[in-house]
Amino acid sequence: MIYQIYEWHLLRDIDSIPQVICFMISGIEMENNPSKMRRVIEWCLEISDNIQKKNQECPGIKEIIIHINTGSPEKNPPYMSEIRNISTIATVHLHYGDHSEVFGNGVPVIIAIGKSGREEIADAIQAMASDNILPEHVTNEVLEKYLTFSHTPDCVIKTGGAHLVDFLIWQSVYSELFFLDLNWEKIRKIDLLRAFRDFQARNRRFGA
C-alpha cells in the first residue's frame, strides 16, 4: 500500500517522459532474473499511457533499448526464451554476435547482447573505406548512416551502480544518464518513476 501511494505521488508530479530509453545491464543480472525484462517494459508502457492520459501533448515512450553487457555473447543465451516472450507486447529487434532478427508486435524494443560501441564505429569506418568515401566527405551525418544502431536515447539508465560500457558511445553523447544502485533484478516501478521525474527536472533546467 505504501509503495502504491508513493507511485501515485511520483506519477502526479510527472507530465513528460523520455521518448527513447536505454537500459544498460549485465549478463549476470539478466541471468539472475530473466523475466524482469518483460516486467520493466510493461512498467514503462504503463507509465507512458498514464502520462499521455494526463498530458495529451506528451508523445510518450516511442522506443526502448536494452543492452546486455557480456564479453562473448552465446549463440543461444540462457535467457533467449524470455526475450522471445516479449514479442506479445513489443516488436523486438534482437542483435547478438553477427545475428539480427525482428519479431513480435508493439512498441519497438531493441535488445543488443554484447555489442560494443567502439567496434560499431570501427566497422562503420571500414564500411566507408570499402565504399570509397573520401576523407573530406566524411561528416557526422555520413558516419551515422553507417552505424548499426540509429537510435538516439533521451536517457540512459545503468543498473547495479557499475560504470557505463561503450554501447551507443556515439549516439548517447547528449543523453541524460541515470545510475541506479539497485541491480536489475531489484528494480521497481518507483525507481523508473524517480528516473523519469529527474529527467523532467533536468529538461526544464536544460540539462543543468
C-alpha positions as CSV (number, residue, x, y, z in Angstrom):
1,M,0.0,0.0,0.0
2,I,2.8,2.4,0.9
3,Y,4.5,1.8,-2.4
4,Q,1.2,2.3,-4.3
5,I,0.8,5.7,-2.6
6,Y,4.3,6.7,-3.4
7,E,3.9,5.6,-7.0
8,W,0.8,7.8,-7.2
9,H,2.6,10.7,-5.7
10,L,5.5,10.4,-8.1
11,L,3.2,10.0,-11.1
12,R,1.3,13.1,-10.1
13,D,4.4,15.2,-10.4
14,I,5.4,13.9,-13.9
15,D,3.9,15.3,-17.1
16,S,6.6,14.5,-19.6
17,I,8.9,11.5,-20.1
18,P,11.7,10.4,-22.4
19,Q,10.7,9.1,-25.8
20,V,13.7,6.8,-26.2
21,I,15.0,5.0,-23.1
22,C,18.1,2.8,-23.0
23,F,18.8,0.4,-20.1
24,M,22.3,-1.0,-19.7
25,I,22.5,-4.2,-17.7
26,S,25.0,-7.0,-17.3
27,G,24.6,-10.6,-18.5
28,I,24.8,-11.8,-14.9
29,E,21.9,-9.5,-13.9
30,M,19.9,-10.8,-16.8
31,E,20.6,-14.4,-15.9
32,N,19.6,-13.9,-12.3
33,N,16.1,-12.7,-13.2
34,P,15.4,-13.0,-16.9
35,S,11.6,-12.4,-16.6
36,K,12.4,-8.9,-15.2
37,M,12.9,-7.6,-18.7
38,R,9.3,-8.1,-19.6
39,R,8.1,-6.6,-16.3
40,V,10.3,-3.4,-16.8
41,I,8.9,-3.0,-20.3
42,E,5.4,-3.3,-19.0
43,W,6.0,-0.7,-16.4
44,C,7.5,1.7,-19.0
45,L,4.4,1.3,-21.2
46,E,2.0,1.7,-18.2
47,I,3.7,4.9,-17.1
48,S,3.7,6.2,-20.7
49,D,-0.1,5.5,-21.0
50,N,-0.8,7.2,-17.7
51,I,1.3,10.3,-18.6
52,Q,-0.4,10.6,-22.0
53,K,-3.8,10.4,-20.4
54,K,-2.8,13.3,-18.2
55,N,-1.0,15.3,-20.9
56,Q,-2.1,14.6,-24.4
57,E,0.7,16.7,-25.8
58,C,3.3,14.2,-24.3
59,P,4.3,11.8,-27.1
60,G,5.1,9.1,-24.6
61,I,7.7,6.3,-24.9
62,K,8.4,5.5,-28.6
63,E,11.3,3.1,-28.2
64,I,13.1,1.0,-25.5
65,I,16.7,-0.1,-25.9
66,I,18.2,-2.8,-23.7
67,H,21.9,-3.5,-23.8
68,I,23.1,-6.7,-22.1
69,N,26.8,-6.5,-21.4
70,T,28.7,-9.7,-21.9
71,G,32.2,-10.4,-23.2
72,S,31.3,-13.2,-25.5
73,P,27.6,-13.5,-26.4
74,E,26.5,-17.0,-26.8
75,K,24.6,-18.2,-29.9
76,N,21.7,-19.2,-27.7
77,P,21.8,-17.2,-24.4
78,P,20.1,-19.0,-21.5
79,Y,17.5,-16.2,-21.3
80,M,16.6,-16.3,-25.0
81,S,13.1,-17.8,-24.3
82,E,12.4,-14.8,-22.0
83,I,13.4,-12.4,-24.8
84,R,11.1,-14.1,-27.2
85,N,8.3,-13.9,-24.7
86,I,8.4,-10.1,-25.1
87,S,7.1,-10.5,-28.6
88,T,3.5,-10.5,-27.3
89,I,3.8,-6.8,-26.1
90,A,6.6,-5.4,-28.3
91,T,8.3,-5.6,-31.7
92,V,11.7,-7.0,-30.7
93,H,14.8,-6.1,-32.7
94,L,17.4,-8.6,-31.5
95,H,21.1,-8.3,-32.1
96,Y,23.8,-10.7,-30.9
97,G,27.1,-11.8,-32.4
98,D,26.6,-11.4,-36.2
99,H,23.0,-12.3,-35.9
100,S,20.0,-9.9,-36.1
101,E,16.2,-10.7,-36.3
102,V,12.9,-8.9,-35.8
103,F,9.8,-10.5,-34.3
104,G,6.6,-9.5,-32.4
105,N,4.2,-6.6,-32.4
106,G,4.0,-3.4,-30.4
107,V,6.4,-0.7,-29.3
108,P,9.9,-1.2,-30.7
109,V,12.3,-2.8,-28.2
110,I,15.9,-3.1,-29.3
111,I,17.9,-5.7,-27.5
112,A,21.6,-5.8,-28.1
113,I,23.7,-8.6,-26.4
114,G,27.4,-7.9,-26.1
115,K,27.6,-5.2,-28.7
116,S,30.5,-2.7,-28.5
117,G,30.2,1.0,-29.4
118,R,33.9,1.2,-30.4
119,E,33.5,-1.8,-32.6
120,E,30.5,-0.3,-34.2
121,I,32.4,2.9,-35.1
122,A,35.4,0.9,-36.4
123,D,33.0,-1.2,-38.6
124,A,31.4,2.0,-39.9
125,I,34.8,3.4,-40.8
126,Q,35.8,0.2,-42.6
127,A,32.5,0.2,-44.5
128,M,33.0,3.8,-45.6
129,A,36.5,2.9,-46.8
130,S,35.1,0.0,-48.7
131,D,32.6,2.3,-50.3
132,N,35.4,4.7,-51.3
133,I,34.1,7.5,-49.2
134,L,36.8,10.3,-49.4
135,P,38.0,11.6,-46.0
136,E,36.9,15.1,-46.9
137,H,33.4,13.8,-47.4
138,V,33.1,12.1,-44.0
139,T,30.7,14.1,-41.9
140,N,28.7,13.3,-38.8
141,E,25.7,12.6,-41.0
142,V,27.6,10.3,-43.3
143,L,29.1,8.3,-40.4
144,E,25.7,8.0,-38.7
145,K,24.4,6.3,-41.9
146,Y,26.9,3.5,-41.5
147,L,26.3,2.9,-37.8
148,T,24.4,-0.3,-36.9
149,F,22.2,1.5,-34.4
150,S,20.4,4.7,-35.5
151,H,18.8,5.2,-32.1
152,T,19.5,8.3,-30.0
153,P,18.3,7.7,-26.4
154,D,16.9,10.6,-24.4
155,C,18.1,8.9,-21.2
156,V,20.3,6.0,-20.3
157,I,19.6,4.1,-17.1
158,K,22.5,2.0,-15.7
159,T,21.6,-0.5,-13.0
160,G,23.9,-2.1,-10.5
161,G,26.0,1.0,-9.8
162,A,28.8,-0.1,-12.1
163,H,30.4,2.1,-14.7
164,L,28.9,2.5,-18.2
165,V,30.0,0.4,-21.1
166,D,30.7,1.8,-24.5
167,F,27.4,0.8,-26.2
168,L,25.9,3.7,-28.2
169,I,29.0,5.7,-27.4
170,W,28.4,8.0,-30.4
171,Q,24.6,8.1,-30.1
172,S,24.3,8.8,-26.4
173,V,26.7,11.7,-26.2
174,Y,23.8,14.1,-25.3
175,S,21.7,11.6,-23.4
176,E,20.8,12.1,-19.7
177,L,22.5,9.5,-17.6
178,F,20.9,7.8,-14.5
179,F,22.8,5.4,-12.3
180,L,20.7,3.1,-10.0
181,D,22.5,1.4,-7.1
182,L,19.9,-1.4,-7.4
183,N,20.7,-4.4,-9.5
184,W,18.4,-5.1,-12.5
185,E,16.6,-7.9,-10.7
186,K,15.8,-5.5,-7.8
187,I,14.5,-2.5,-9.8
188,R,11.0,-1.4,-9.0
189,K,8.4,0.7,-10.8
190,I,9.1,3.6,-8.4
191,D,12.7,3.6,-9.4
192,L,11.6,4.2,-13.0
193,L,9.3,6.9,-11.9
194,R,12.1,8.6,-9.9
195,A,14.4,8.5,-13.0
196,F,11.6,10.0,-15.2
197,R,10.9,12.7,-12.6
198,D,14.6,13.6,-12.5
199,F,14.7,13.5,-16.3
200,Q,11.8,16.0,-16.4
201,A,13.6,18.3,-13.9
202,R,16.8,18.2,-15.9
203,N,14.9,19.0,-19.1
204,R,13.4,22.1,-17.5
205,R,16.8,23.2,-16.4
206,F,18.2,22.4,-19.9
207,G,20.4,19.7,-18.6
208,A,22.0,21.8,-15.8
